[in-house]
Amino acid sequence: MVLSAARRSVLCLVLALLTSCSPRPGVVGAGRVPPPSGARLVERVMGQMTTIRKATPALAPVRREPALDERAATGLRIVEAGIPDEVDIIKHLEQVAALPEGLEYGVIFEDDTPGLAERTRRAGERRGGSPISDALLAGEPGFDAVGWAASGPWAVLVLQHRPFGPADGPPLQAALEGALQQERPTLRPDPALAAHAAGALADGLLDHEDEVGFARAGGVPVRIAHVWRGAHRATATLNWALSHDGPGTLHEPWLTRVGVAARVTERGNVLYVVLATGEADRPALDAQLRAAEAKAPALVNDARAAAALPAVRLDPALAEAARRSIVEAIRLGCFPADPGCPAADPRGADRWYDRRVVWFSAEHAFTWDLRPSDSDDRDLKRFGAAAVLGPDGAVWSMLVLAV
């Protein structure tokens, strides 16, 4: 987690903790408020966060723990010692002083601290990490303790997250919905999309049938889904989708409707789906798929390497066979080998994989979970892959392999 004074106006919106944002500290009464610093920024943010949690019956107040202060002080010393160029600060902290399960680092840098050396300012600007959604953190039922240490423009936090239980499902869903309302006000809540998302979580699985149901949501759907086990910040994936631009995020300008569902199982596994949709510029998405197709050799062979399988080479004829097979599958509404589907097998294929999914990113269409099923997998030497954005808004993709 990384926060910055540059996001101050955003903090006022996403936290929904103050009715209006206060100006920069100045003269108050007969005295002067201390100048901006990492300590003042973290105290203000955490104080406001505690206020909103106390006002929400379903959420316990966040405790300040001395033991976590000590861990934060260790992290602060590491930051002040200097972060190597082009290195993410959070990753660097984890490498030098890893935290146990259930704890995570946060780093705050106050841009407006007086007298900043240029080297320090540059370090703050390149600190890396993805800004956390404060609305999510404030509303997350598993966030229960914090410690921090500050010096100059820097503040390092250590956040503690307890394991989740089934009772945490409703407040978690409320946190997700609240964050979306605050950070993406143009996305209208849609009961039909929420029902789609809830139906997907009913059996505790997210599978192909759920993807097919999502694809019928209208427009071009984008799914943000994740499953956490143990004491993790369950909102991490949605936070990424809220804070990053590009395909597969909730920054997509064409998105107009959204539905949310969350569930916590008896074992403490956290499942949630955020399903948003809208009318996209289809030619632009098709162009993104074509650009991702050029990366297919690396993506496919990365998956084969992970499965301890030898690399395969791109065969343009197999790529064309995959594309022709997808076009036929879209026309028929089913893939070859689907029960009752009259589609012919892709030409020249000894093995193939097919998939119909909602939009996540262009590269996601060419990312396969390859697991060797028999010895023939090691004899495969050639491949072709293709992906097409179908009229139903789903991405239809196919991987064809041959000896």
N, C-alpha and C positions, 0 to 999 in steps of 0.2 A: 504494500500500500504506500502511495506517495501522494502527499497533498502539497499544494503550493499557494502562495498568496495570489498568484495569477488566476486562481480559480475562486477567488473570494466571492465574486458575484454569483458563481455557480453554487458555492456553499450555501449562500442565503436561500437559494431556490430549492436545492435538493434536500437539505436538512429539514426544511420547514420548521425550524426551531424558533425563528424570530419573525415577528410580523413585518419587520423591515430591516434592512442592513444598516448598521451604524457606520458613520464615517470613520476615517483613520483616527487613532487616539490623538487628542490635543489637550488644550487647557480645560481643566475641570475644576470649578470653584477657584480656590486660591492656589492650587497646586498643579503640577503637570504630570500627566499619565506617562509612565515609563515608555520609552521608544519601542517600536516593533522589534520582536525577536522570536526565535523559535519557541521559547518558553511561553511567551504571551499567546502566540498563535495556538499552540497545543492546549493550553489551559482554557482558552475561549472555546475551541472546538469541542473538547471533551466535556466542559461544563455545560454547554448547550445540549450535547448529546444526552448527558445524564438527566437534564431537565425534561426532555421529551419522553425518555423512558419511564421516569417517575410518573408522568401523566398518562401512561398507557398501562392499564391494569394487567394485561397479559404479559408484560415485560418486567423482568427484575432489574433493579438499578445495577449499574456497572460499578464494581468495587475497585478501589485503588489498592494494589497489593505491593507491599515493600519488596517481596522477593522478585516480583516482576520489574520493579524499579531498578534493582541490582542488575538484572539481565539487560535492561535497556541501557544502563550506564556502561556496561561492557560493549554493547553495540555502538554507543556514541563514541567511545574511545577509538573504535575501529574506523568509524567514519571520519573522525578528526585526524586520524593518522594518514588519511588519503586513500582515495579509491582509484585503482588503475584506470587508465583511459579506456573508453568504450566498454566498460564493465557495468552491468546493472547493480545498483547499490544493494538491493534486497538479496540478490543472488550472492553477492560478495559477503554480506553478513552471514548468510546461511553456510557458506563455505568455511568461513573463519570461526564462527561461533554458532554452530547449528543448534536449533531449539528442539525440544522434545515434542512429541505428538500433542496437538491441541494448542500450541502456541505459534504465533507468527509475528514477524517484524512489520513495523510501519515506519516510514521516514517522512518528516516534515521539514521543508526548507522555506524560511521567511525571506522572500525576495527583497522586501523593503527595509531590512535591517540596516541601520546607518553604518557607514564606513566599511562596507564589504570590499575586501580585496578582489581584484579582477579574477584571480585564480579560483577563489572561493565561489564567486558568482558563476563562473563557468562550470564548476563542479556541481552546483545546484541545478543549473540548466540541463546538464547531461545525466542527472541522477538516475534516469531510467525508471523502470517499473510502470505500472498502470495505475492512474489515479483511482482510488476506491470511490464508489458511490456512498456518500455519507448517509444518504437516506436508507440504503440497504443495511449499513452497519448499525445505524441507530435503531432499526426495527428488527434486527436479527435476534431471535429468541436464544440462540446458543452463545451469544457474546456476553460474558459475565464478569470479566475482570481485566484490568489494564494496569500497566506500569509505564512510566516514561522518564527520560532524562534529557536535559536540554543545555545547550551552550551556544552562544552567538546565534547564528541564523538557523542552527540545526536542532531538531528534536527527534529522538528515536523512541518509538513506542514498542511495547510487547503486548499483544492482544491475546487473551485466553478465551478459548471456545470450548464449552462443555459438550459432551455427546448429546445427540438429539433423541427425543422420544416421540411417540405418536401424538401426544398432546401439543407438540410444537408445530404440527402441520398447519393449523389455521393461522397462528400469528406469523409463520413464515410466509404463507401465501399473502397475507395482508401486507407484509413488508415488500414483497415483490410487486404487488399491485400499486402500493403507494409510491415506490421508487419510479415505476413506469409513468404514473400520473404526473409526478414532479419533473422528471427528466425528459419525457417524451410526451408532452401535452397534446401533440397533434395525433397521437394514436388513440382512437376511440375504443373503449372496452366493448367487446362483442361477445354476448352470451353464447352464440353458436360456436365460436372459436374456443371459448372456455370449456364448453361441453366436450368438444373434440379432445382438448388437452386432458380433461378429467377422465375421459374414457380410456385414453392411452395409459393412464396410471392405475386404472382399476385392478389390473392383474399384476402390478409391480414390475412390468416389463415394458421396454420400448423396442418394438420389433417392426418387421416389414409391414404387417397389417396396419399398424398405427401410422406409418409413413403414407400408405395408400389413403387412409382416412384424412390425413392432413392435406394431401394433394387435392382433395375435393372441397377444400375450404374456399375456393374462389381466388382469382387473381394469381399472383405468384407468392406462395407462402414461404416464410422463413421460420425455421424452428430453432429455438435455443433450449437445449435440454441437457440435463446432467444428473448424475447419480453420485452422491458422496457417501462414504462409509467412515464412521468414526468421528472424532471431534475436529472437523474441518469447517472452515467458513463456507457454508453451503451456497452462498450467493456469488462465489468467485466467477463462475462462468457468465452469469448475467451481468456482473460488473464489467467484464471484458466487453461484452456486447454493447454496453451502454457507453463505454469510454473509448472505443476504437472505431475508426472509420472503415469503410470498405465492405465487401460482400460478406454476408452471413452475420452482420451486426444489425442492431436496431437503429443505426444511423442511416440506413437506406432511406433516401428521400421519398421513395414511392410508397412506403408503408403507410397504411391508414387505419387499420383495425388490429386489435390485439386481444388475446385471451390467455389466461394464466391458470395453472393448476399446480398444487404442491401436495406432497404426501410424505409422511415419515412412517416407516415400517416398524414392526415390533422390535426388530434388531437394530434400529437406529439408522437404517439406510435412508437417505434423503433423496427423493425423486421430485423433479419438477420439470414442467414444460411451459415455455412461453411461445405461443404461436401467433405470428403477425403476418398480415398479408396486404397486398395492394396491387395496383396495375403498374407493372414495371415496363421499362423500355426493353422489350424483348430482343431487338437487334443488338443492343449493348450487352445483354447477358449472354447471348449467343457468341458475341465476340470474345467475351471473357472465357467461355468454354473452349473456344478454338485456341486461345493463348495458353490455357491450362493443358490442352491436349499435347502441345509441344513439350511439356514437362513429363508426359506419361512414362517415357523410359526410366527416368530417375524414380518416379513415384512407384511404379510397378516393381522395379528391382529392389527398392528399399523394403517393400513388403515381402518380397521373396527372401531377401537376406534375413529379415526378422524371423522368417519361418525356416531358416537354415536350408533354403533351396538355391540352386545355381541361378545365375542371371540369365535373362532371355533378351533377344534382340528384336527391335521393331521390324515388322514385316508390313509394308504399306498395303499389300493385298489383304492381309488379315484385318487391318484397320478399316478398309473399305467394306469388308464382309461384316464387321461389327456395326458400322453405320447403317448398312442396308438392312440388317436384322432389326436394329432399333426402329427404323422407319416403319417396317412391317409390324413390329410389336405395338407401336403407337396406333397404327391404323386398326389393328385387331383388338387393342386394349389388353394384351397379355403377351408374355414372353414365351419363347420356345420352352417346352418341357413343363410349363404351367399346366395343371390338370385341365384337360378339355381344350387346350389352346391349339388351334390348327397351324400356328406359325412353324415354318421350317427351321431346322437347325442352321446356325450360321455356317456359311460355306467354308470348307477347309479346316474346321475346328476339331481338335481332339479333346478340348476341354474349354468350357466358358463359364463366366460368372456374369450375372445380370442383376440390376438393381433399379428400383424406382424410388426416389427420395425427394423430399422437399429441398429447396435451395438452402445451402449453408455457405458454400463458397465454390468457385469454379474448380479449384484443385480437389475439393472434397469428392467430386464426381469420379475422380481417377484414383482415389485412395481406397485400396482393397485390403480386407483382412484375409490373407491367404494362409491356409493351414493345409499341409500335405495330407491327402486322403489315401494315397497308395504310392507304390514305387514309380508309377508312370509320371508323377509330378516332376521327378528328377530328370526325366528324358525330354521334357519340353524345352524347346530352344528358341521358339519364335512367338511373338505376340502382336496383337493389334487391339486398340481401345478406341472407344468413341463415346460421346455423350451429347444428348439433344434435349433442349428445353421443350417439353411437350405442351400441347394446347391446354392440358389440365393444370399447368403450373408446376408439375413435377419435373425433375431431371431424370431422364431415362438414360442409363449408361450400361455399357457392356465391355467386358474384357474377354478376348478370344486368344487361346493358346494352341500351339501345335508343335509337333516334333520337328 
